[in-house]
Each structure stands twice: as C-alpha cells, then as structure tokens.
C-alpha cells in the first residue's frame, strides 16, 4: 500500500534526481542564432527561420535595438562589397558601398560609428559615420598579391586598437590608431577570427587548418581544438567562432554541405555539447549565438 508519506518521499526523490540531472549538464542545450554566408538568416531555438535577407553576407550582428548589421559579399549591386544596417522589416538605415575589391567585416561602434575593413590595393581599417563620411583610415600591413586573402573578422578592442586576422600572411596583428603593430601572433594556418578574451588571451579559428586555438599574450598556444579531439571529423574550414559566457566555444564549418553538421559547441574540456545541422547546401560563414535555452546572452558577444 502506498501511503501519503511514501508518495511525498517518492516525489521528493524525483525532484532531487531532476536537480542532479540538470546540474550535471545533461539538460539539452538550445540556441537561437544569426547565420551569415550564402544564406543569411536568424534561426530560432526550435530550428525555425524567423528572419532572412536575400543577399550573401560575410559578417553580421543582431544589434541591441533589434536592427541587423550585415557585411555584404561583392555582387552586381555592390561590386566592391558593402555594409548595411537594416530594420527587421528591411528598411536600410545605414549603407556603405565598398570602394576597393571587397569589404570583409563590420562592427557598430558608439556614437553612430561603424568599423569595417576594405581589401584591395590599399587594404585598410575604417571608421565611418552614419552619413558615410570616413573618419578613420588605418592601413593594414599585409600582402597585396591576393586581395581576397588579406583580412577577415577585424574588431575594435576596448583599448581603442584593432585586432586583424591576416589570412595569407598567417598572422593576427593588433594595430593602434596610427597603424603601428603593437602585438602579433603567428598562426599555423589562415586565421579567420581573432577574438580578444577578457583575460587577455586571443581565440583564433584557422580555416583550412580545421582547428581553433587560444593563444596567450606571448602568442603561445594554451588551448587547441581539432578533429583529433572529436569522435568524428566535424570541423571542415573553421571560419566563424564565438566564446560564450559559460566558457564554451562555438565553431562553424564553412566548407561543408547539405545535411552536415555546421555548428558545434564544446566545453573547455573539449566535450561536444551542441551541434547544428540543416539541409541547406552551403555552410555558415560566420554567426552570432543569441541565446541559450531561451535566455539572452549577456554582455558583448565575443565573436
């Protein structure tokens, strides 16, 4: 016979098991995210596309006010690439048309400024005001034989400097506003992302090297993830990356096709805890994780 007390004890036991289950990390992870590349879209945590844009893109952000900032791939409409900020209903509130070979990155800055990079005969980092006026132009010291392989996801740092992954040069460099190189780290393959972490280390994704590395202030590798750390080779062309507030790292495989894993999340101990797979024929160039299990990420996105 089951008494009232025994039923209560059973209920308390079940609750305790659930608490242990969730605390152990066994609770499933969901994310919503912005994806850029041949298919530009926002995907909800249940896998539905909630917003999309017809243009191919290279970089992008969901801004605090809900607007979307996109770096546009060169096309007939934007022969030198470009950057736009638009509302969810498609109204463009900022536009910059590239004046050289292509534009590879963008970042909205305070005081209605935008950071972007141009590749071409005069590779440079730029800060542009909302009206399109160029306020800052900093030359990038890189090779000029392959414009497409000059730079990728450049970011302005809290100290006012610029962190630039230089692909074909196989180096990540930090420039001050005068264009002087104040820090650099050599990379084992073409660097795509360079993310300065709060403690001073830098997280770098190395494209065809199929790996993500974290280097310290001296450029020494202190953490590395490759296919050797996974039960199967999920990393193919490690382009975009993001370090989450919980310390986990998300990596995209750009050079992968339909019905393949395009995003993976690993813990600092390299445990695989989340993946994203879809039927689209193209990989994801870069991305922004927006929430985890329905809770918006706090602080600046480290990507």
DONU-756371 format. One record per residue (C-alpha): x, y, z; residue number from 1. Coordinates in Angstrom, 3 decimals. Example, Ala and Ser with C-alpha at 12.3 -4.5 7.8 and 13.67 -1.06 7.14 Angstrom:
2
+----------+----------+----------+-----+
|       px |       py |       pz | seq |
+----------+----------+----------+-----+
|   12.300 |   -4.500 |    7.800 |   1 |
|   13.670 |   -1.060 |    7.140 |   2 |
+----------+----------+----------+-----+
This chain:
303
+----------+----------+----------+-----+
|       px |       py |       pz | seq |
+----------+----------+----------+-----+
|    0.000 |    0.000 |    0.000 |   1 |
|    1.299 |    3.433 |   -0.938 |   2 |
|    0.767 |    5.903 |    1.878 |   3 |
|    0.640 |    9.702 |    1.675 |   4 |
|    4.112 |    9.897 |    3.252 |   5 |
|    5.616 |    7.392 |    0.823 |   6 |
|    4.127 |    9.304 |   -2.137 |   7 |
|    5.664 |   12.504 |   -0.819 |   8 |
|    9.059 |   10.850 |   -0.411 |   9 |
|    8.831 |    9.491 |   -3.952 |  10 |
|    8.028 |   12.964 |   -5.316 |  11 |
|   10.933 |   14.497 |   -3.425 |  12 |
|   13.239 |   11.774 |   -4.794 |  13 |
|   12.165 |   12.526 |   -8.377 |  14 |
|   12.733 |   16.264 |   -7.887 |  15 |
|   16.180 |   15.579 |   -6.423 |  16 |
|   17.055 |   13.400 |   -9.412 |  17 |
|   15.980 |   16.142 |  -11.802 |  18 |
|   18.130 |   18.696 |   -9.983 |  19 |
|   21.156 |   16.380 |  -10.190 |  20 |
|   20.370 |   15.666 |  -13.843 |  21 |
|   20.323 |   19.355 |  -14.743 |  22 |
|   23.296 |   20.260 |  -12.576 |  23 |
|   25.344 |   17.555 |  -14.274 |  24 |
|   24.917 |   19.299 |  -17.616 |  25 |
|   22.642 |   16.609 |  -19.050 |  26 |
|   19.946 |   19.171 |  -19.788 |  27 |
|   19.764 |   19.594 |  -23.559 |  28 |
|   21.120 |   22.842 |  -24.996 |  29 |
|   19.300 |   25.036 |  -27.499 |  30 |
|   20.435 |   28.235 |  -29.203 |  31 |
|   18.976 |   30.824 |  -31.498 |  32 |
|   21.495 |   32.434 |  -33.817 |  33 |
|   22.210 |   34.724 |  -36.747 |  34 |
|   23.919 |   32.952 |  -39.652 |  35 |
|   25.754 |   34.727 |  -42.455 |  36 |
|   27.012 |   33.345 |  -45.747 |  37 |
|   25.167 |   32.358 |  -48.899 |  38 |
|   22.027 |   32.068 |  -46.743 |  39 |
|   21.538 |   34.986 |  -44.344 |  40 |
|   19.010 |   34.264 |  -41.616 |  41 |
|   18.054 |   34.183 |  -37.952 |  42 |
|   17.204 |   30.708 |  -36.676 |  43 |
|   15.131 |   30.224 |  -33.531 |  44 |
|   15.961 |   27.679 |  -30.824 |  45 |
|   13.407 |   25.281 |  -32.313 |  46 |
|   15.017 |   25.468 |  -35.761 |  47 |
|   12.616 |   27.859 |  -37.477 |  48 |
|   13.854 |   30.713 |  -39.683 |  49 |
|   12.379 |   33.852 |  -38.115 |  50 |
|   14.129 |   36.417 |  -40.337 |  51 |
|   16.104 |   36.307 |  -43.561 |  52 |
|   17.813 |   38.582 |  -46.067 |  53 |
|   18.304 |   37.717 |  -49.756 |  54 |
|   21.917 |   38.903 |  -50.067 |  55 |
|   25.004 |   36.794 |  -49.466 |  56 |
|   26.913 |   38.093 |  -46.447 |  57 |
|   30.324 |   37.773 |  -44.812 |  58 |
|   29.748 |   39.103 |  -41.297 |  59 |
|   26.772 |   40.295 |  -39.295 |  60 |
|   25.335 |   41.301 |  -35.944 |  61 |
|   21.975 |   41.456 |  -34.250 |  62 |
|   22.194 |   44.831 |  -32.512 |  63 |
|   20.766 |   45.789 |  -29.133 |  64 |
|   17.958 |   47.783 |  -30.766 |  65 |
|   16.929 |   44.786 |  -32.873 |  66 |
|   18.436 |   46.075 |  -36.104 |  67 |
|   20.692 |   43.824 |  -38.192 |  68 |
|   24.172 |   44.890 |  -39.330 |  69 |
|   25.405 |   42.962 |  -42.376 |  70 |
|   28.634 |   42.886 |  -44.359 |  71 |
|   27.650 |   42.223 |  -47.958 |  72 |
|   29.530 |   39.959 |  -50.338 |  73 |
|   30.549 |   41.688 |  -53.579 |  74 |
|   27.813 |   41.406 |  -56.197 |  75 |
|   26.314 |   43.213 |  -59.178 |  76 |
|   24.547 |   45.554 |  -56.742 |  77 |
|   27.658 |   46.023 |  -54.588 |  78 |
|   30.680 |   45.445 |  -56.874 |  79 |
|   33.070 |   46.388 |  -54.067 |  80 |
|   31.049 |   44.751 |  -51.311 |  81 |
|   29.416 |   46.869 |  -48.642 |  82 |
|   27.832 |   47.218 |  -45.222 |  83 |
|   24.193 |   47.879 |  -44.364 |  84 |
|   22.223 |   48.273 |  -41.171 |  85 |
|   18.548 |   47.498 |  -41.582 |  86 |
|   15.408 |   47.079 |  -39.535 |  87 |
|   13.607 |   43.759 |  -39.259 |  88 |
|   11.198 |   44.864 |  -41.991 |  89 |
|   14.074 |   45.615 |  -44.369 |  90 |
|   14.430 |   49.406 |  -44.094 |  91 |
|   18.082 |   50.403 |  -44.585 |  92 |
|   19.239 |   52.988 |  -42.033 |  93 |
|   22.956 |   52.874 |  -42.896 |  94 |
|   24.784 |   51.941 |  -46.073 |  95 |
|   28.430 |   51.927 |  -47.125 |  96 |
|   29.463 |   50.836 |  -50.605 |  97 |
|   32.953 |   49.388 |  -50.873 |  98 |
|   35.451 |   51.417 |  -52.890 |  99 |
|   38.027 |   48.700 |  -53.497 | 100 |
|   37.906 |   44.925 |  -54.068 | 101 |
|   35.676 |   43.821 |  -51.188 | 102 |
|   34.523 |   44.574 |  -47.647 | 103 |
|   35.128 |   41.771 |  -45.179 | 104 |
|   33.840 |   42.816 |  -41.784 | 105 |
|   31.724 |   45.284 |  -39.849 | 106 |
|   31.101 |   46.287 |  -36.262 | 107 |
|   28.874 |   49.022 |  -34.905 | 108 |
|   30.682 |   51.389 |  -32.571 | 109 |
|   29.444 |   54.030 |  -30.119 | 110 |
|   28.400 |   57.489 |  -31.384 | 111 |
|   26.829 |   56.096 |  -34.556 | 112 |
|   30.129 |   54.927 |  -35.997 | 113 |
|   30.862 |   51.727 |  -37.896 | 114 |
|   34.078 |   49.748 |  -38.170 | 115 |
|   34.781 |   47.984 |  -41.456 | 116 |
|   37.720 |   46.740 |  -43.492 | 117 |
|   38.375 |   47.073 |  -47.210 | 118 |
|   40.552 |   44.675 |  -49.173 | 119 |
|   42.334 |   45.791 |  -52.327 | 120 |
|   45.395 |   47.789 |  -53.418 | 121 |
|   45.158 |   49.847 |  -50.219 | 122 |
|   43.931 |   47.436 |  -47.532 | 123 |
|   42.635 |   49.371 |  -44.575 | 124 |
|   40.611 |   49.518 |  -41.392 | 125 |
|   38.000 |   52.264 |  -41.413 | 126 |
|   35.622 |   54.012 |  -39.062 | 127 |
|   32.676 |   55.534 |  -40.878 | 128 |
|   29.914 |   57.763 |  -39.544 | 129 |
|   26.253 |   57.070 |  -40.265 | 130 |
|   26.247 |   59.593 |  -43.107 | 131 |
|   29.050 |   57.673 |  -44.846 | 132 |
|   31.952 |   60.006 |  -44.081 | 133 |
|   35.247 |   58.206 |  -43.402 | 134 |
|   36.503 |   59.401 |  -40.016 | 135 |
|   39.444 |   57.000 |  -39.504 | 136 |
|   41.551 |   55.117 |  -42.049 | 137 |
|   44.311 |   52.805 |  -40.817 | 138 |
|   46.466 |   50.875 |  -43.333 | 139 |
|   46.831 |   47.117 |  -42.881 | 140 |
|   50.389 |   45.814 |  -43.357 | 141 |
|   49.779 |   42.716 |  -45.465 | 142 |
|   50.467 |   41.053 |  -48.804 | 143 |
|   48.879 |   42.642 |  -51.875 | 144 |
|   49.036 |   39.815 |  -54.407 | 145 |
|   45.739 |   38.224 |  -53.287 | 146 |
|   43.198 |   40.823 |  -52.194 | 147 |
|   40.636 |   38.239 |  -51.058 | 148 |
|   43.123 |   36.758 |  -48.605 | 149 |
|   44.182 |   39.991 |  -46.910 | 150 |
|   41.979 |   40.150 |  -43.814 | 151 |
|   38.804 |   38.843 |  -42.200 | 152 |
|   36.929 |   39.483 |  -38.947 | 153 |
|   38.565 |   42.665 |  -37.692 | 154 |
|   37.344 |   44.034 |  -34.357 | 155 |
|   37.929 |   47.225 |  -32.404 | 156 |
|   39.176 |   46.451 |  -28.904 | 157 |
|   38.190 |   48.215 |  -25.670 | 158 |
|   41.658 |   49.830 |  -25.610 | 159 |
|   40.944 |   51.537 |  -28.952 | 160 |
|   43.221 |   49.288 |  -31.019 | 161 |
|   42.193 |   46.969 |  -33.859 | 162 |
|   42.635 |   43.194 |  -33.975 | 163 |
|   43.075 |   41.886 |  -37.526 | 164 |
|   43.318 |   38.257 |  -38.757 | 165 |
|   45.521 |   38.277 |  -41.878 | 166 |
|   44.879 |   35.071 |  -43.771 | 167 |
|   47.612 |   34.556 |  -46.340 | 168 |
|   50.194 |   36.138 |  -44.028 | 169 |
|   49.250 |   33.563 |  -41.345 | 170 |
|   49.327 |   36.151 |  -38.594 | 171 |
|   46.966 |   38.017 |  -36.286 | 172 |
|   48.010 |   41.605 |  -35.660 | 173 |
|   46.890 |   44.333 |  -33.291 | 174 |
|   47.202 |   47.855 |  -34.716 | 175 |
|   46.912 |   51.169 |  -32.935 | 176 |
|   45.099 |   54.125 |  -34.477 | 177 |
|   48.331 |   55.258 |  -36.166 | 178 |
|   48.727 |   51.923 |  -37.946 | 179 |
|   51.593 |   50.712 |  -35.768 | 180 |
|   51.705 |   46.984 |  -34.994 | 181 |
|   51.662 |   46.652 |  -31.203 | 182 |
|   51.114 |   42.874 |  -30.950 | 183 |
|   51.079 |   39.869 |  -33.245 | 184 |
|   50.765 |   36.108 |  -33.145 | 185 |
|   51.772 |   33.735 |  -35.920 | 186 |
|   49.187 |   31.073 |  -36.764 | 187 |
|   49.561 |   27.513 |  -38.102 | 188 |
|   47.086 |   28.211 |  -40.906 | 189 |
|   44.952 |   31.033 |  -42.312 | 190 |
|   43.326 |   32.901 |  -39.397 | 191 |
|   39.672 |   33.877 |  -39.885 | 192 |
|   38.544 |   35.075 |  -36.461 | 193 |
|   40.607 |   36.722 |  -33.741 | 194 |
|   38.683 |   37.211 |  -30.512 | 195 |
|   40.347 |   39.027 |  -27.633 | 196 |
|   39.120 |   37.398 |  -24.428 | 197 |
|   38.625 |   39.219 |  -21.112 | 198 |
|   41.779 |   37.716 |  -19.566 | 199 |
|   43.957 |   38.892 |  -22.465 | 200 |
|   44.195 |   35.645 |  -24.431 | 201 |
|   43.082 |   35.528 |  -28.079 | 202 |
|   40.847 |   32.858 |  -29.613 | 203 |
|   41.645 |   32.204 |  -33.282 | 204 |
|   39.914 |   29.980 |  -35.835 | 205 |
|   42.232 |   28.648 |  -38.537 | 206 |
|   40.101 |   27.897 |  -41.631 | 207 |
|   41.633 |   25.042 |  -43.659 | 208 |
|   43.702 |   24.060 |  -40.651 | 209 |
|   40.373 |   22.769 |  -39.275 | 210 |
|   41.227 |   23.944 |  -35.794 | 211 |
|   40.593 |   26.583 |  -33.173 | 212 |
|   43.427 |   27.789 |  -30.953 | 213 |
|   43.695 |   30.085 |  -27.958 | 214 |
|   46.985 |   31.916 |  -27.519 | 215 |
|   48.306 |   33.885 |  -24.577 | 216 |
|   49.825 |   37.364 |  -24.641 | 217 |
|   53.144 |   35.901 |  -25.808 | 218 |
|   51.486 |   34.075 |  -28.702 | 219 |
|   51.876 |   30.643 |  -27.122 | 220 |
|   49.034 |   28.185 |  -27.727 | 221 |
|   47.296 |   27.352 |  -24.440 | 222 |
|   44.216 |   25.579 |  -25.869 | 223 |
|   43.544 |   23.836 |  -29.154 | 224 |
|   40.586 |   22.029 |  -30.675 | 225 |
|   40.831 |   19.945 |  -33.832 | 226 |
|   39.132 |   16.906 |  -35.310 | 227 |
|   41.565 |   14.772 |  -33.316 | 228 |
|   39.644 |   15.809 |  -30.193 | 229 |
|   36.271 |   14.711 |  -31.585 | 230 |
|   34.787 |   11.270 |  -32.147 | 231 |
|   34.315 |   12.147 |  -35.826 | 232 |
|   35.764 |   14.887 |  -38.095 | 233 |
|   33.114 |   17.594 |  -37.695 | 234 |
|   35.372 |   20.584 |  -38.435 | 235 |
|   35.835 |   21.488 |  -42.085 | 236 |
|   37.052 |   25.020 |  -42.831 | 237 |
|   36.834 |   26.577 |  -39.357 | 238 |
|   35.719 |   30.110 |  -40.153 | 239 |
|   33.467 |   31.873 |  -37.633 | 240 |
|   33.794 |   31.334 |  -33.899 | 241 |
|   32.348 |   32.629 |  -30.632 | 242 |
|   33.291 |   32.219 |  -26.967 | 243 |
|   30.147 |   32.018 |  -24.831 | 244 |
|   29.779 |   33.494 |  -21.319 | 245 |
|   29.944 |   29.985 |  -19.804 | 246 |
|   33.377 |   29.418 |  -21.365 | 247 |
|   32.188 |   27.124 |  -24.142 | 248 |
|   33.359 |   27.697 |  -27.714 | 249 |
|   31.158 |   27.520 |  -30.822 | 250 |
|   32.778 |   26.925 |  -34.221 | 251 |
|   31.355 |   26.866 |  -37.730 | 252 |
|   32.381 |   24.594 |  -40.599 | 253 |
|   32.031 |   26.776 |  -43.683 | 254 |
|   33.301 |   24.297 |  -46.249 | 255 |
|   30.604 |   21.704 |  -45.635 | 256 |
|   27.400 |   20.808 |  -47.472 | 257 |
|   23.785 |   19.757 |  -47.011 | 258 |
|   22.781 |   17.534 |  -44.101 | 259 |
|   26.167 |   18.067 |  -42.480 | 260 |
|   26.993 |   19.491 |  -39.056 | 261 |
|   27.631 |   23.221 |  -39.500 | 262 |
|   27.987 |   24.459 |  -35.922 | 263 |
|   29.495 |   22.715 |  -32.925 | 264 |
|   29.833 |   23.761 |  -29.283 | 265 |
|   32.489 |   22.347 |  -26.985 | 266 |
|   33.364 |   22.884 |  -23.345 | 267 |
|   36.857 |   23.978 |  -22.240 | 268 |
|   37.496 |   20.255 |  -21.693 | 269 |
|   36.579 |   19.706 |  -25.397 | 270 |
|   33.351 |   17.855 |  -24.680 | 271 |
|   30.848 |   18.205 |  -27.527 | 272 |
|   27.571 |   19.546 |  -26.071 | 273 |
|   25.625 |   21.015 |  -29.022 | 274 |
|   25.535 |   20.751 |  -32.807 | 275 |
|   23.529 |   22.319 |  -35.624 | 276 |
|   22.736 |   20.519 |  -38.886 | 277 |
|   20.480 |   21.666 |  -41.730 | 278 |
|   19.608 |   20.770 |  -45.318 | 279 |
|   20.960 |   23.929 |  -46.937 | 280 |
|   23.722 |   23.279 |  -49.493 | 281 |
|   26.048 |   25.988 |  -48.128 | 282 |
|   27.985 |   26.233 |  -44.912 | 283 |
|   27.814 |   29.105 |  -42.397 | 284 |
|   30.495 |   31.776 |  -42.919 | 285 |
|   30.071 |   33.435 |  -39.536 | 286 |
|   27.359 |   33.539 |  -36.889 | 287 |
|   26.200 |   35.098 |  -33.648 | 288 |
|   24.716 |   32.956 |  -30.895 | 289 |
|   21.846 |   34.998 |  -29.458 | 290 |
|   20.542 |   32.930 |  -26.554 | 291 |
|   20.937 |   29.667 |  -24.690 | 292 |
|   17.829 |   27.748 |  -23.699 | 293 |
|   15.751 |   30.873 |  -24.259 | 294 |
|   17.928 |   33.161 |  -22.129 | 295 |
|   19.614 |   36.005 |  -23.994 | 296 |
|   23.406 |   36.109 |  -23.711 | 297 |
|   24.671 |   38.919 |  -21.518 | 298 |
|   27.492 |   41.286 |  -22.302 | 299 |
|   29.331 |   41.933 |  -25.537 | 300 |
|   29.359 |   38.990 |  -27.930 | 301 |
|   32.888 |   37.570 |  -28.129 | 302 |
|   32.983 |   36.747 |  -31.834 | 303 |
+----------+----------+----------+-----+
